[in-house]
């Protein structure tokens, strides 16, 4: 029986389904297993993914490959300076025949939304995603419209110092469960990419490996993973450590703590466990927290570090100083 055909999943059927998704995406994205795994963790943890890197390293390709591997409704929004909030959420259009307004859904009404180059649109348009990402609905002219389930946003953006971009506001960044960076491929992977794409586009060969219902069952399975009270306290202690660190001006929010635990639950499920251990929390710490934190002004520059490097080092320092719980069951 296919793993997505029954709500009563086991660890084995969960592993088969998730391995199939990872293998499908991996046929397009060579040499980036951690980025692929992070995307799957966000999907199954009911979060959203921010992929940040320079142009041409496969940000959009990763999002499209994941979408193609899942039998779900997919929409892609190309964010540009002239994109309006109504293009994203939808608008109410007056119908003379009916003498009433009719809601016309925007591009966000899909199960997987690829927000391409999100930082090229104005902050007002970026903010049109806030309610949708947090509450799974869009409110237009005072009426709330529920979005399809599952609802997963994969946003890509170029580094903020590049021309023609707008920095994402803190409230927007906090809605993303994880931020990942693709990085340049190694030499062997780049050569393989050249050979592979001389004849065709590997995306054209991807077929869905899990249905929408199957994704719902996988999400429900990950949600049931046990988190011991000691692990919950461990996650909170790590978050509080960012709020009082001298090199961090804005620490992790309670939403960040919640999403850290959700990411750890999916990580545990991917490892074949029905309970979270401290390593699951630590492995998710940097990708879940780093994009939400703001370093103290000037911190790191005197040591030749960028803001991102400073935050990553601080998170590793905090993890090294917090006592690891022993009771995880």
C-alpha positions as CSV (number, residue, x, y, z in Angstrom):
1,X,0.0,0.0,0.0
2,X,1.3,3.4,-0.9
3,X,2.4,5.4,2.1
4,X,0.1,8.3,1.3
5,X,-3.0,6.1,1.0
6,X,-3.6,5.5,4.7
7,X,-3.7,7.9,7.7
8,X,-2.2,5.2,9.9
9,X,1.4,5.7,8.9
10,X,4.3,3.8,10.5
11,X,7.9,4.9,10.8
12,X,8.7,2.8,7.8
13,X,6.0,4.2,5.5
14,X,6.9,7.7,6.7
15,X,10.5,7.0,5.7
16,X,9.5,5.6,2.3
17,X,7.4,8.7,1.5
18,X,10.0,11.2,2.6
19,X,12.9,9.4,1.0
20,X,10.9,9.4,-2.3
21,X,10.5,13.2,-2.0
22,X,14.1,13.8,-1.2
23,X,15.2,11.5,-4.1
24,X,12.9,13.2,-6.5
25,X,14.2,16.7,-5.7
26,X,17.8,15.4,-5.6
27,X,17.6,14.5,-9.2
28,X,17.4,18.2,-10.0
29,X,19.4,19.7,-7.2
30,X,22.8,17.9,-7.1
31,X,25.1,18.1,-4.1
32,X,22.7,20.1,-1.8
33,X,21.2,17.4,0.5
34,X,20.9,19.8,3.5
35,X,19.0,22.4,1.5
36,X,16.6,19.7,0.2
37,X,16.1,18.3,3.7
38,X,15.5,21.7,5.2
39,X,12.8,22.4,2.6
40,X,11.1,19.1,3.5
41,X,11.3,19.9,7.2
42,X,9.6,23.2,6.6
43,X,6.8,21.6,4.6
44,X,6.1,18.8,7.1
45,X,6.5,21.2,10.0
46,X,3.8,23.5,8.7
47,X,6.2,26.3,8.3
48,X,7.6,28.3,5.3
49,X,11.0,28.4,3.8
50,X,13.3,31.4,2.8
51,X,16.0,30.6,0.4
52,X,18.6,33.3,0.3
53,X,21.6,33.5,-2.0
54,X,23.2,35.1,-5.0
55,X,21.6,34.7,-8.4
56,X,22.1,31.5,-10.4
57,X,22.7,28.9,-7.7
58,X,19.4,27.1,-7.9
59,X,17.1,28.8,-5.4
60,X,14.0,28.8,-7.7
61,X,14.9,25.4,-9.1
62,X,14.8,23.9,-5.6
63,X,11.4,25.4,-5.0
64,X,10.1,24.2,-8.3
65,X,11.5,20.7,-7.9
66,X,9.9,20.3,-4.5
67,X,6.6,21.6,-5.9
68,X,6.8,19.2,-8.8
69,X,7.4,16.2,-6.5
70,X,4.1,16.8,-4.7
71,X,0.7,16.4,-6.3
72,X,-0.5,19.8,-5.2
73,X,-1.7,23.1,-6.6
74,X,1.3,25.2,-7.3
75,X,1.5,29.0,-8.1
76,X,4.6,31.0,-8.8
77,X,4.6,34.8,-8.1
78,X,7.4,36.8,-9.6
79,X,7.9,39.7,-7.2
80,X,8.7,42.9,-9.0
81,X,8.6,46.6,-7.9
82,X,5.2,47.1,-9.6
83,X,3.5,44.1,-8.0
84,X,0.5,45.2,-6.0
85,X,-0.9,43.5,-2.8
86,X,-4.1,42.7,-4.6
87,X,-2.1,40.7,-7.2
88,X,-1.0,38.5,-4.3
89,X,-4.2,38.2,-2.1
90,X,-6.9,39.0,-4.6
91,X,-9.5,41.7,-5.2
92,X,-13.2,42.3,-5.1
93,X,-14.6,43.1,-8.5
94,X,-18.0,44.8,-9.0
95,X,-20.4,42.8,-11.2
96,X,-23.0,45.0,-12.9
97,X,-25.1,42.0,-13.7
98,X,-25.3,40.9,-10.1
99,X,-25.0,44.4,-8.7
100,X,-22.6,43.0,-6.1
101,X,-18.9,42.5,-5.6
102,X,-17.3,39.2,-6.4
103,X,-14.0,38.1,-4.9
104,X,-11.3,37.2,-7.4
105,X,-8.6,35.1,-5.7
106,X,-5.0,36.2,-6.1
107,X,-2.0,34.1,-6.8
108,X,-1.6,33.1,-3.2
109,X,-4.6,30.7,-3.4
110,X,-2.6,27.5,-3.9
111,X,-1.1,24.8,-1.7
112,X,2.5,25.6,-2.7
113,X,3.3,29.2,-3.4
114,X,6.7,30.1,-4.9
115,X,7.5,33.7,-4.0
116,X,10.3,34.4,-6.4
117,X,12.7,37.2,-5.5
118,X,10.5,38.4,-2.8
119,X,12.8,41.2,-1.8
120,X,12.3,42.9,-5.2
121,X,8.8,44.1,-4.3
122,X,7.8,46.9,-2.0
123,X,7.4,46.3,1.7
124,X,3.7,46.9,1.3
125,X,3.4,44.0,-1.1
126,X,5.7,41.8,1.0
127,X,3.4,42.4,3.9
128,X,0.4,41.0,1.9
129,X,1.8,37.6,2.8
130,X,1.9,38.1,6.6
131,X,-1.7,37.0,7.4
132,X,-1.6,34.2,4.9
133,X,1.6,32.7,6.3
134,X,0.6,32.9,9.9
135,X,-3.2,32.2,9.8
136,X,-3.7,30.4,6.5
137,X,-6.2,33.0,5.3
138,X,-6.4,36.2,3.3
139,X,-8.6,39.1,4.3
140,X,-9.8,41.3,1.5
141,X,-12.3,44.1,2.1
142,X,-13.1,42.8,5.5
143,X,-13.9,39.3,4.4
144,X,-11.6,36.4,5.3
145,X,-11.0,33.7,2.7
146,X,-9.4,30.4,3.8
147,X,-6.4,29.2,1.9
148,X,-6.0,25.6,0.7
149,X,-4.4,23.1,3.0
150,X,-1.5,22.4,3.3
151,X,-0.3,25.9,2.6
152,X,3.5,26.3,2.1
153,X,5.4,29.3,0.9
154,X,8.9,29.0,-0.6
155,X,10.4,32.4,-1.0
156,X,13.6,33.2,-2.7
157,X,15.6,36.3,-2.4
158,X,19.0,37.8,-3.4
159,X,21.3,39.3,-0.9
160,X,20.0,42.6,0.4
161,X,23.0,44.7,-0.7
162,X,22.2,44.0,-4.4
163,X,20.6,46.8,-6.4
164,X,16.9,47.1,-6.6
165,X,16.0,45.1,-3.5
166,X,14.0,45.9,-0.3
167,X,15.0,44.4,3.0
168,X,12.3,42.1,4.4
169,X,10.8,43.6,7.6
170,X,11.5,41.7,10.9
171,X,7.8,40.7,11.2
172,X,8.0,39.1,7.7
173,X,11.2,37.2,8.4
174,X,9.8,35.8,11.6
175,X,7.1,34.1,9.6
176,X,9.6,31.8,7.9
177,X,10.4,28.7,9.8
178,X,13.9,28.4,8.2
179,X,16.3,30.2,6.1
180,X,18.8,28.3,4.0
181,X,21.6,29.3,1.6
182,X,22.3,27.2,-1.5
183,X,25.9,28.1,-2.0
184,X,27.9,27.3,-5.1
185,X,28.0,23.6,-6.2
186,X,31.3,21.7,-6.0
187,X,33.2,21.2,-9.3
188,X,31.8,17.6,-9.9
189,X,28.2,18.7,-9.4
190,X,28.6,21.7,-11.7
191,X,30.1,19.6,-14.4
192,X,27.2,17.1,-14.0
193,X,24.7,19.9,-14.2
194,X,26.2,21.1,-17.5
195,X,26.0,17.7,-19.1
196,X,22.6,17.0,-17.7
197,X,21.0,20.1,-19.0
198,X,22.5,20.1,-22.5
199,X,19.7,17.9,-23.8
200,X,16.7,18.7,-21.6
201,X,15.4,20.3,-18.4
202,X,15.4,17.7,-15.5
203,X,12.3,19.4,-14.1
204,X,10.3,18.0,-17.0
205,X,11.1,14.4,-15.9
206,X,9.8,14.9,-12.3
207,X,6.4,13.4,-11.5
208,X,4.6,13.7,-8.2
209,X,5.6,11.0,-5.7
210,X,3.2,11.9,-2.8
211,X,-0.4,13.1,-3.0
212,X,-1.9,16.1,-1.2
213,X,-3.6,13.6,1.2
214,X,-0.3,11.9,1.7
215,X,1.4,15.2,2.7
216,X,-1.4,15.7,5.2
217,X,-0.8,12.3,6.7
218,X,3.0,13.0,6.9
219,X,2.3,16.3,8.6
220,X,0.0,14.6,11.1
221,X,2.6,11.9,11.8
222,X,5.3,14.5,12.5
223,X,2.9,16.5,14.7
224,X,2.5,13.4,17.0
225,X,6.2,13.1,17.7
226,X,6.8,13.2,21.5
227,X,8.6,16.2,23.0
228,X,9.6,15.6,26.7
229,X,9.2,18.5,29.1
230,X,13.0,18.7,29.5
231,X,13.3,19.2,25.7
232,X,10.8,21.9,25.8
233,X,12.7,23.7,28.6
234,X,15.9,23.2,26.6
235,X,14.4,25.0,23.6
236,X,13.1,27.8,25.7
237,X,16.5,28.2,27.4
238,X,18.3,28.5,24.0
239,X,15.8,31.1,22.9
240,X,16.2,33.1,26.1
241,X,19.9,33.0,25.6
242,X,19.6,35.0,22.4
243,X,17.4,37.7,24.1
244,X,20.1,38.5,26.7
245,X,23.3,38.1,24.7
246,X,25.4,41.3,24.4
247,X,26.0,40.7,20.7
248,X,22.3,40.3,19.8
249,X,20.0,43.4,19.6
250,X,16.9,41.4,18.7
251,X,16.6,37.9,20.1
252,X,14.4,35.0,19.1
253,X,10.6,35.4,19.4
254,X,8.2,32.9,21.1
255,X,7.1,32.1,17.5
256,X,10.8,31.1,16.8
257,X,10.8,28.8,19.8
258,X,7.6,27.1,18.7
259,X,9.0,26.6,15.2
260,X,12.3,25.3,16.5
261,X,10.4,22.5,18.3
262,X,8.3,21.8,15.2
263,X,11.4,21.5,13.1
264,X,13.0,19.2,15.7
265,X,9.9,17.0,15.6
266,X,10.1,16.6,11.8
267,X,13.9,15.9,12.1
268,X,13.2,13.2,14.6
269,X,10.6,11.6,12.4
270,X,13.0,11.7,9.4
271,X,15.5,9.8,11.6
272,X,12.9,7.1,12.4
273,X,12.1,8.2,15.9
274,X,8.8,9.1,17.6
275,X,10.5,11.4,20.2
276,X,12.8,14.4,20.0
277,X,16.4,14.3,21.4
278,X,18.6,17.4,22.1
279,X,20.5,16.8,18.8
280,X,17.3,17.5,16.9
281,X,17.0,20.8,18.5
282,X,20.6,21.8,18.0
283,X,20.6,20.7,14.3
284,X,17.6,23.1,13.7
285,X,18.9,26.0,15.8
286,X,20.9,28.0,13.2
287,X,18.5,27.6,10.2
288,X,15.4,28.4,12.4
289,X,16.9,31.3,14.5
290,X,19.6,33.0,12.5
291,X,17.4,35.0,10.1
292,X,15.3,36.3,12.9
293,X,18.1,37.8,15.0
294,X,19.7,41.2,14.6
295,X,23.3,41.7,15.9
296,X,24.2,44.7,18.0
297,X,25.3,47.6,15.8
298,X,28.9,47.2,14.9
299,X,29.2,43.8,16.4
300,X,31.6,41.5,14.5
301,X,33.0,44.1,12.2
302,X,36.1,44.6,14.3
303,X,36.8,40.9,14.1
304,X,36.3,40.7,10.4
305,X,32.9,38.9,10.6
306,X,29.7,39.7,8.8
307,X,26.4,40.0,10.7
308,X,25.4,36.5,9.6
309,X,28.7,35.0,10.8
310,X,28.3,36.8,14.1
311,X,24.8,35.4,14.7
312,X,25.8,31.9,13.7
313,X,28.8,31.9,16.1
314,X,26.6,33.3,18.9
315,X,24.1,30.6,18.4
316,X,26.8,27.9,18.5
317,X,28.2,29.5,21.7
318,X,24.8,29.5,23.4
319,X,24.2,25.9,22.4
320,X,27.6,25.0,23.9
321,X,26.9,26.7,27.2
322,X,23.3,25.5,27.9
323,X,23.0,22.2,29.8
324,X,21.8,19.3,27.6
325,X,18.8,17.5,29.2
326,X,19.2,13.7,29.8
327,X,15.5,12.7,30.1
328,X,14.2,12.8,26.5
329,X,11.4,10.2,26.7
